[in-house]
């Protein structure tokens, strides 16, 4: 007879196929003597009896399931459904869907209007218990009842609750939406909650498999294992008190010279603002640190490198949640943070703050992949970056050093681009022509070299404008000082005549600069015209970095308008261009601009982000700059709240 319920401590190699890989991994940890929350696996063959709708709760008619619950009660010292000392359960899928989306775990099973007060008493923190109850209702509404209504999602999106009264109102609204949109009230019976959770877990896998087959994949192997086991464990809480938290330990190749552990730890909600190194546990939680050190040594000696062990510390006691393979430590951190937000263990703001500057700096030094997956394709990073974009008030522009970077910049979420004509000229294909132009002596030779560069610059700018497609592209024209430096370099290497004067060095005059500016502007507007005619959107923002005073800026602006008129013609109405000047001219021109499209610095008219709140970033660092910008906004908002609450004192 096939075994229906398997305790984690009973897991053997022969039962691993029935248990699923996640539960089998935990069973190995239990047998190795590590502290794993008590749990059991309901094999796929057991779902029929556990989920049959007979009008009775499943535990009342299923002796095996009832015995398994009693086993969890004995191990935890709590009782399922008890008002004062409640045992709460976590229900997860124990199988794997070969890279497909897994059903979301259902946590806090057994929490209701009575048991929430027992949790509040155990935690000595009623707001924490109410937050858990609210999270349980939101998870139940989405996963069990399948509620996708906008109003319910808006309730779920309200992360910050200021006091108990606000949480209680949110809980009441969640119950109302579940009854109104889901058909029946939220069940107060813990046994019914468990039955419905198991039913929802199996339905997800069955329906996913049906959709796979209906999409014309009948001839292909079904990646959805219809016999998907469920893993049921006693809940442990990472936010119960100040002695609680959550972390991850990374197992690498054994290194006798390395003493410190690799991983991170997130303190409880009371002071959860950033992740810290595991080494800090040596002083604050020495017993936990010692056990982690022993675990690392044992797993490394067993050849289990490339593994991550996720753990929870509840009131100073270590509990191992799972062990899994990881390709990258930072990817594992983001994955864990995203899961904690989805489970309601932390807010989006707290998750963003936990990606601290040290880890961000480490990630910036790598190429454009996370765990061998491009950042813009990694689902957890996409979620984290989406949260950052919701919060940040700084616009993030990509510094394009080569036209080919523009497309990647857009995929990495740049709000705009910044490129310099100097960078275009510095490319290996352009620099020889630029040198000939600089070295030209007579006006005809100079203009011939200049107009040779025109189609090259135009082609580079076309690539950038097309990739950004309507996002602002700030184009810094060649700086006067840069040309002077190049001429100075030529003078230092040129042959000198008998009088000590340099030869073959061109004279620099205003006509040269005007011709050069005219050519650059023509390259910009020719590129914009081609983009517009190919049904792309062009938004060039031209930075006049070489102007010395307001009159010169106005003269250059008028020149730009003339060139735009000549090249764009009727298409000018489709080219949203602006002119700007660098910060060194702000004091000379502030308040004196007469043109509506003459601005200071980089520009962006998008949402709440304004033209003075822009940060430039190398393309490969864009995702991390977006997170850093969100962290800046969060820090500024925290400072404002501190000030408004009267916690900042000033002295005369």
N, C-alpha and C positions, 0 to 999 in steps of 0.2 A: 504493500500500500504506500502510495506517495505521501511523503510528509508534507503537511499543510503549513505548520508553524514551526520555525526554527529559531531558537534563541541564539543570540550572537555567540555566547560561550560554547554552544554546541556545534558551531560551524566547523566543517571538515572539508578536505579537498573533494570528497565525493559529493558534498552538498553544494559546492560553489555554483554550479550551474543553476540550481534552484534559487539560490540566494541573490544572485546578481553580483556584479563586480564591486559595487560600492559596499554592500553589506559583507561580502567575502573579505574585503580589505580590512574592515573593522573587526571581523572575527579573528583575523591574523593578529591584529593589535591586542585584542583581549587575551588571546592565548600566549602572547609574548609578555603579558603581565602589565600592560599599560592601562591607565584609567580611561575607559570608554563609557559614556552614558549607557545605562542598561537599555536593552532593546531586543527586538525580535523581527523576523522577516515573515510576512504573510506571502507564501508562494502563490503563483498565479492560479494554481488549482484550488486555492482556498477562497478566491474572490466570490465564487458562486454562492456559497453558504453565507459568507460575511456580508454580502451586499444584497441578498434577496430581500425584496420589500414585502414583509409579511405583517407589518403593523407593529412589530416588536423591535426594540433595539437589538442590534446584532449580538451584543454581549450576552443578552438574556437567553438567546436561543442557540448560541454557539459556545459550547463548553470549552473547546480548545482556546478560542479567543479570550474568553473570560479568565481562564487559567493563566494565559500569557499576561493579561493586564494585572492579575494578582501578583505575578512574579515581579513586574515592574514596581508595584506598590511595596513589596517586601524589600526590594533593593534600594528604593529611594526613601523609604520611611514616610511616604505620602499616600493619599488615597484619591483615586480617580473620582471626581465629583464632590469631594469633601469641601465644605464651605470654609473651614478654618485652615486646613492644611492640604491644599489641592495638588494632585499630580496632574501635570499638563503634558501633552504629547506633541511630538513632531512627526508628521507623516511625509515621507519622501519616496520618490521612485527609486527602486533598488536596481533597476536595469540600466541599459544604455541604448540609445537610439542612433548609434554610429554617426555622431556629429550633428544629428538633427536636434531641434529644440526640445528640451526636456520639460516635463510638466513642473510648474512652480511648486515648491514645498508648501505644505500647510502647517503652520506653527500655532502654538497655544491652544491646541485642541483640548477642550474641557473648560475653557474660560467662559464664564457667563456672569449674570448680574450678582450672583452670590459669591462665586469663587474669586472674582476680581478683588473682593475685599480681603479674602484670605491671602492672596498674593501681595496686596498692599501692606498687610500686617507683617508678612514674612520679610518683605523688602524694606519695611519702615519708610516707604516712599510711595504714596498713593498716586502721584502723577505718573510715576513709572508704570505702575500696574494699569492705570487707565490708558496709557499710551499702548501698552501691549494688547489691551482689549480692543482698542480702536484698530490696531494693525490686524488683529485676528478677524474682525468684521470685514475689513477691506479685502483681505486675502480670500475669505469665504465668499464674498460677493463676486469677486472676479473669477475664482477658480471653480467653485462649486456651482454657483448660480449662473456663471457666464455673463455677468452684467458688464456691458461695455458702454452704457449710457454716459453722455458727456457730464451730466450733473453728478454722477457717482465719481467719475474721474476727477472732477473739480474738487470734490471733497477729499479724495486721495491726495491731490496735489497740495493741500494745505499742510505744509510740513511743520510750521512753527506754531505751537500752542502755548499760550502765555500762562495759563493757570488751570486748576482743576475744573472750574466751571466751564471754561471753553472746551476742554476735552469731553466733558459730560454732554455738552450740546452736540459736539461732533459725533459722539457715540449714538446719541438719539437719532441724528440725521441718517447715519449709516443704517441703523435698524429700519428706519422708515423706507429708505431706498431699497433695501433688501426685500422687504415685504411688498412694496409697490411695484418694483421692477422685476423681482424674482419670483413673485407669485405667492409665497408663504413666508411667515415670520422666521427670523433667525432662531434656530432651535436652542433652547436653554438646556436640553438634555445632553450631557457630555457623550453618552453612548450614541445618540443620533448624530452628533457632530462627527464622531469617528466613522460611523457607517457611511455618511454622505461624503466624507473626505476620501475614503477608500474607493467609493463608487466613482467619484470625479477623477481620481487618479487613473483608474482603469479605462474610463470612458475616453480620456484624453488620448491614450495610446491607441485604442481601438479606432477612434474617429480619424486620427492622424494616418493610420494604416489604410483606412478606407479611402481617404483623400488621395493618398499616394497611388493606390490601385486605380481610382477613377480618373486620374490624370494621364492614363494611357501607359502605365508602367507595369501592366500585368506580367509581361515577360521578364521583368527584371527582378533580382532578389529584393525582397521587402526589407528595408532597413529598420522597420518598426516591429520589434518583437512583441507580438500580441500577447505573449505570456510574460507579462512584466510584473515582477514581484514588488511588494511595497515594504519599505523599511520604516518601522515604528519604534521611536525611542523616547525616553523620558527627557523633557526639556531641561536644559541648563541655561542660565542667564548670564550674559556678559555685562549687563548693566544693572545688576542687582544692588551693588553698593560700591564704595570706593575701592574695595579689594577685588573688584571684578574687572574683566576685560577680555579681549580677543586678540589672537595673534597667529602668526604663521612661522614655522621653522623650515628652513631649506636644507636639504641633504645633498652634499656634493661629494666629490671624490675625497677619500681620506687624505689629510695633509698633516703630518706630524708637527710641522712648524706653525700651524694655525690653531689658536686657542679660542678666539671669539666665535660666537655663533652667528650665522647669517639668518636674517629674518626680521620681523617687526612685531610690535605689540601696540594695540590700541586700548588705552585705558577706558574705564567705564564712562557712560554718558555724562557723569558729573564733571569730568575734566577732559573729555575727548575732543581734542583740538588738533592733534597731529600724531602721526605714528612715531614710535621711538624704537631704538635698537634693542634687541633682546638682552644685550649686555647690561642694560640698566636694571633688569629684573634681579641681577645678582645682589644688589643692595636693597631693593624694595620687596622682593618676593624670593628669598634664597631657596626655599624648598621647591618652588616651581622651577627656578633656574636650574637646580641640581638635576631634577627629573628630565628636563629638556636636554641637558648636557648628556645624560646617560642615554636618552633616546637617540640623539644624534650619533653618538659613538656606536651604538649597537646597529643602527640602520646602515651607517657607513661601512662598518665591518662586514655587514651582510651583503654588500654590493648594491645597495639600493640608492645609488646616486641619481640626481635629477628628479628628486621627489620633494613634495611640499606636504608638511603635516599641519593641518589647521587645528587650532585648539581654543578652548574657552577656559578662563579662570573665573570660577564662581565663588565669591567670598573666600578667596585665597586658595581654593582647591582646583587642581588641574583636571581638565576633561578633554580627551582627544576626540575631535569630531570626524575627521576623515584624513586619508592619505591619498595623494594623487600625483601623477606625473606633471611636471611643469617644464617648459622650455625657457622661461624667463621669470625672474623674481618679481620684477615690477609689474609684469602682466598679471601675476598671481595676486599682487596687492590690489590692483584695480578690479580684478574679478571678484575678490572677496568684498571690497567696498560696495560694488554694485549689488551684490547679493544681499548685503546687510541693509542697504537702502530699500531694496524690493521687499525684504522681510520686515521692514519697519524698525530694525535695530538701531538705525541712525538716520539723520536727515541728509539731504543732498549737500547742504552747506558743510556739514561736518565731514562728509566723505571727501569733498574738494580740499578742505583744510588738511586732511590726512596725507595727501600727496605732498610731502614736505619738500623744501628746497633742495635738500641733499639728494633725495631720490630723483627729483626732477633734473638736477645737474648731471647725475649719472646717466639718465636716459638721454639727455641731450648729446652725449658723447657717442651715441650709437648711430647706426644708419637708420634708414626710414622704415624699419620693421620692428615689431614687438612680437617676440616669440615666433619669429620667422613668418609672421603675417603682417602685410602692410598695415600701418596704423589705421588708414581710412576704411579697411575691411574688417578690422577686429571689432566684434560687436560690443564688447565691454568698454573699449576705448571710445567707440562712437557714442555710447550712452553717457560716459563721464564727460566727454567734450561737449555733448549737447547740454548737460547741466551747467557747464562752465559758460556756455554762450548765453544761457538764460539769465545768468547773474551778472556777468562782466559789463562794465560801462566803458571800458577802453576798447577802441577799435584796434584790430591787429592787422597790420600791413606786412606783406611779405617783401623782403629785400631781394629782388630778382637780380642775380649776378650774371645769369645766362638766360636767354629767352626760353630755353628748354625747361627751365625750372617753373615757368608760369603755370603750366597745367597741373603739376604736382601741388603748387601753392593753393590752387583753387580746391583741389581734392582735400587738402589739409585744412580747409576752412578759413582761408585768408579773407578778410573783409575788403581788402584792396591790395594794390601792389605799389612798390616803390622801386624805380630803376633809374640808373644814372647813365647818361650818354658816355661818360668816361668808361664804365664797365663794358659797354658795347664795343668801344674802340680798343679795349685791352684784349679782346679775344684774339687768338692766334691768327684767324683768317682776316681780321680787320687791322691789326696793329701795323703791318708793313705799309698799308695805304695811309694810315694816320701819320706815320713818320714822314712819308714823302710830302704830305700836305704841310706839316709843320716846317719842314726844311725848305719848302719852295720859297724863292726869293721874289720873283716878280709877281705882279697881280695876275697875269694870265695863268702862270703855273700854279699859283695858289688856288685860284678858282677852279682850275681843271682838277686838281687833287681833291678839292672840297666836294665838287659835284660827283666825283667818283665814289665818294663815301655815301652819298645820298641814298642810292638804292639799297645799300647794305644796312644802313640804319633803319630805313623804312621796313625792310624785311624783318629785322629784329623786333621792331615795335608792333608790327602786325601780329607776330606770334603772341606777344604779351597781351595786347588788347583783345585778341580773339579768345584766348584762354580765360581772361577775366570777365569777358562778355557782360559789360554794363557795370561792373564794379569799378570804382575809381582807380586809375593808374597814375600815380604821381611820377612825372618824368623830370628829373633834374638835368637841366641843360648844362653844357660844359662850363665850368667855373673859370673865370678870367685867371685866377691864381694858378689853376692847373696848367693852362697854356704857358703862363710865365715860367712855371717850373720846368716845363719841357724845353723851352727855349734856353733857360739857364743851364740845363743839362747838356744841351747841344754846344753851348759856349764853352763848357768845361772840357769838351773833347775835340773841339774844332781846332784846326791849325791856325796859328797866329802869324800875321805878317811881320815885317821887320820892325814896325812901330809898336808891336805888341797888341794889335787890334785883331779881333776875330773876323774870319771870313766865312762866307756862305751861311750866315745866320740871318734869318729874316727880321725885318723891322716889324714891330707890333704897333698898330694904330687903331683908331676907332672904326675906320672903314672895314678893317679886317674883322673886328668883332661883330659889326653889323651884318657883314656878308655871312659870317659863320652862324650867327643867330638866325638869320633868314633861312639858311639851309636846314638847320635843326628843326625849326618850326615847320618847314615844308615837309620834312621826313615824318613828323608827327601827324600832320593833317592828311598827307597822302595815305599813311597807314590807316588812319581813321576812316577815310573815304572808302578804301577798299573793303574794310571790315563792314561798314554800313551797307555797301552794295551787295555783300554776301549775306545780308540779313542777320548780322551780329550787331550788338550794341557797343558803342565806343564812348568811353568817358575819360579822356585824357585830362590830367591836371598838371599844368606846366609850372615848374619851379624856376624862377628867375634868380639864380643864386649869385650872379655876378654883378647885379646892379648896385651902384654906390649910394644913391640917394633917391628921394621920391620922384623927382622929375625924370630920372633915367628909367625908373620902374614904369612910370606912366608911358614913356616913349616906347619901351619894349612891349607894353601891353597893347598899344595902338598898332605896332608892327605885327603883333600876333593876330589881331583882328583883321588886318589887311591880308595877311597870308591866308587865314582861314576863309575869308570871303572869296579870294581868288581860286583857291583849290576846292573848297567844299561846295560853293555855289548854293543851289537850292537844298542840298543835303545838310547845310549848316544847322538847320532846325532839328536834325536827328543826332547831332554831335553835341553832347552836353559837356563842354569843356570849360575849365576855369584856369586862372593864372594865379600864381602865388609867389611869395618871396621868402627867403630864409630868415631864421631867427636873428641874424646879425643886423637886419634892417628894421626890426619891429619898432624900435624906439623912434626911428626917423619917420616912419610912415603911419604909426598908429593914429587912427581917427581922421586920416587925411585922404583915404581912398574915395574916389568918386565913382568907381565902377562897381556894379553889384557882383561881378564875377571875379574880382580881385580879392584874394584872401591871404591870410597869414598861415604858413605852415601847411601840413598835409590836411586834406579835407575829407569829410565823410558825413553825409546826411542820411543816417539810418537809425531807426528806432530812437533809443535814448542816448546813443553815442554821438558826440558832437565833434566838430572839426578841430578842436584843441585837445582832444583826449585820444591821441593815436600813439601806438607804439610800433616800432619797426622790429622785424624778426627775421633771421635767416630762415630759409624755407624748411630746412630739416628740423628746426626748433619750433615751428608754428604750433603744433598741438600742445607743447609744454608752455609756450607763451600764452596761449588761450587760458590754460589752467591758472597760470601765474596772474593773469589779468583778473580772473574771477576771485582769486585769493586777495588781490589788492582791493577789490570792491568790498569783499566781506570784511576786511580789516578796517576800511574806512567807515563802513556802516556800524561796526562794533564801536569804533571811536566816537562816532556821533551819538550812539545810544548812551555811552558812558558819559559824554558831556551833557546830554539832555537830562540825564538822571541826577545831575549835580554832583557827580563823583570826581570831577576835576576841579581843583582849587587853583586860584591864581593869587599872586601877591603883587602889590603895587611896587 
